[in-house]
Amino acid sequence: MNESEVEKTILDVAKRALAASHQLAALSTEQKNAALLRIADLLEAPETLPVLLEANERDLQTGASLGLSDAMLDRLRLTPQRIKGMIEGTRQVVDLEDPVGAILEQKTHKKGFSIEKVRVPIGVIGIIYESRPNVTIDCAVLCLKSGNSTILRGGREAFHSNMTLAAIIRRALEETGLPIDAIQLIPTVDRYALTVLMKLDEYVHCIIPRGGEGLIRFVSENARMPVIKHYKGVCNIYLDADAERQMSIKVTVNAKCQRPSVCNAAENLIVHKDVLQSIFPDVAKALKEEGVQLRVDDCAAETLEAFGGIPFTMATEEDYHTEYVDKIISIKTVDNLEEAITFVNTYGSGHSDAILTENEEAAARFQTEVDAATVYWNVSTRFTDGFEFGLGAEIGISTDKLHARGPMGLNELTTYKYLIRGHGEIK
């Protein structure tokens, strides 16, 4: 497509999405759930798996030719288990309470008319994302249940997977009598399409970018409509003076290694000086056994040299700001809890941070003073996820402070309006 054709295509998509959003807002919960169940059934159909995996294999080959890292290829890869997770997430959304129409506040004016503040759909939501094709399903089902039209714009590397999933969604909408333009995938990987979409604030009410920091900053700086975002996931684990050895090993290894390519994986390990000679070497050894590269400060380096056999490199200032999405972790030693909190608030991205301790007072202070969307006590940061939080699939994880923060489920995809009912009252 040339630029004129791209502009015409994206404008048409946006106009149809807006028209569909008005129809969606009036649908019953039963109608929306029927479509969601049909999406799940079609994903689960025996003939779907080979088609999806074949499309995904084409994308993996494209990703490799584009020079994507192993971590990014892992994000791109669909497996039977991941497809099963998409199906489970869709059915979980069916079971969730429909937020549309929920009364948030209710009062009666002194002149007798009632005032209700009720949840309503946002309208048209644009989702801009990279690599992970499961986002196509996750975002589509959440937006549909919350009564929003969705415009999906996936990355070049996942085009065939996304097109296959979008065809499944469109079929489900058609078969259940819902407007087929309620969920649309932009049919081009031309980057100019994103530029056009970001200017259409007359039709698109909100954009949610999911991907690398570069993409998110580009969208945030250029979109005319509100953007809900998190720039990166620099998550921290703090080993407190009163941390327990086995728990520290288990949780730290899980937070870093269970799936290092995702935004809720730990990137920094903060170590209280009192456990530097006791718990830390065992944690460091466990990380190395998992193939993790350690980037350490002077105090941690001295400890590892003393214990021997645990290789490392020295950390730089930039390392502590870095989201590696790989088996690399930066390590910082602190003298006390205050230093740990300051470190997290300085280098963390406000995403997910954890304290490992048996000291309830220290945990309470950490959870109160750390400025992040999710703050854990003796739990892996890997649980920052809409599915794990009981929200069904998630639309994304926000580190903003206005409107939505943390995993974004159905409630975060609504706004509100006031309904006033009276009997001819005048001012």
VENVENHU-V404382 format. One record per run of one state. SS is the DSSP state (hx for helix, st for strand, lp for the rest). FROM is the first residue (numbers start at 0). TO is the last residue. If there is no record, write none. Layout:
# VENVENHU-V404382
ss=SS from=FROM to=TO
ss=SS from=FROM to=TO
This chain:
# VENVENHU-V404382
ss=lp from=0 to=1
ss=hx from=2 to=23
ss=lp from=24 to=27
ss=hx from=28 to=43
ss=lp from=44 to=44
ss=hx from=45 to=64
ss=lp from=65 to=68
ss=hx from=69 to=75
ss=lp from=76 to=78
ss=hx from=79 to=94
ss=lp from=95 to=101
ss=st from=102 to=107
ss=lp from=108 to=112
ss=st from=113 to=120
ss=lp from=121 to=122
ss=st from=123 to=128
ss=lp from=129 to=132
ss=hx from=133 to=144
ss=lp from=145 to=147
ss=st from=148 to=152
ss=lp from=153 to=154
ss=hx from=155 to=174
ss=lp from=175 to=178
ss=hx from=179 to=181
ss=st from=182 to=184
ss=lp from=185 to=189
ss=hx from=190 to=196
ss=lp from=197 to=204
ss=st from=205 to=209
ss=lp from=210 to=211
ss=hx from=212 to=221
ss=lp from=222 to=224
ss=st from=225 to=227
ss=lp from=228 to=233
ss=st from=234 to=238
ss=lp from=239 to=243
ss=hx from=244 to=256
ss=lp from=257 to=264
ss=st from=265 to=271
ss=hx from=272 to=274
ss=lp from=275 to=277
ss=hx from=278 to=288
ss=lp from=289 to=291
ss=st from=292 to=295
ss=lp from=296 to=296
ss=hx from=297 to=306
ss=lp from=307 to=311
ss=st from=312 to=313
ss=lp from=314 to=316
ss=hx from=317 to=320
ss=lp from=321 to=326
ss=st from=327 to=333
ss=lp from=334 to=335
ss=hx from=336 to=346
ss=lp from=347 to=350
ss=st from=351 to=355
ss=lp from=356 to=358
ss=hx from=359 to=368
ss=lp from=369 to=372
ss=st from=373 to=376
ss=lp from=377 to=379
ss=hx from=380 to=382
ss=lp from=383 to=395
ss=st from=396 to=397
ss=lp from=398 to=404
ss=st from=405 to=406
ss=lp from=407 to=409
ss=hx from=410 to=412
ss=st from=413 to=420
ss=lp from=421 to=426
